[in-house]
Amino acid sequence: MTDKILRLGVLASGGGTNLQSIIDRCHDKSLTAEIAVVISNNPGSGALERANKAGIATRCIDHRTFESREAFDTTVVATLQEAEVDLVVLAGFMRIISEPFIEAFPLRIINIHPALLPSFPGLHVQRKAIEYGARFSGCTVHFVDGGVDTGPIIIQAVVPILDDDCEASLSARILEQEHKIYPRAIQLFAEGRLKVEGRKVRILPPDEVATGALINPL
């Protein structure tokens, strides 16, 4: 992926703040990629509005008009292939993708999850972390496999859970870190530096790694 600009296909269902962070990094050239197409299953998605404002090609493919998940995914895959996408980026895409979709883009689909996987996969994870009494939460960028938030982990960020946190306040702090690490993960892919060995993703050559411990409460 180092001899040309990485072409991204971004799938989003909601407001598109992670999409916006990727758009911004593409524009300031800190991310050597271009967004070829933004696809949403939600006609009212803020992501479509953000993409249109940035002059990016968009497609609304409403899953409710399809008889099966596989039929929906087939149309999405065809749209991504038509756009000659190198990497599929799930940015708040509220659909579980099928195995044929994954097979069409092997180790070329990534997702961001607002928890420190493998803890708290699925939905409402910030609330679950608070209710469980966890002291830390965060976010994870990972490759997508056939499970729910189970793919090999690329990069993570950690935030403390405060005593007075609610789901909204914790989500907001995690989202700040999502906007930082998602473009970083895409850049590592663009540079051809990610090597998947079983469940482990190696970054070659290795980046500097934080070795200090975090303790909450201090």
Helices and strands as residue ranges (DSSP letters): E 6-11, H 17-27, E 33-40, H 46-53, E 58-60, G 63-65, H 69-82, E 87-90, H 99-104, E 109-113, H 125-132, E 136-143, E 153-160, H 167-190, E 194-197, E 200-203
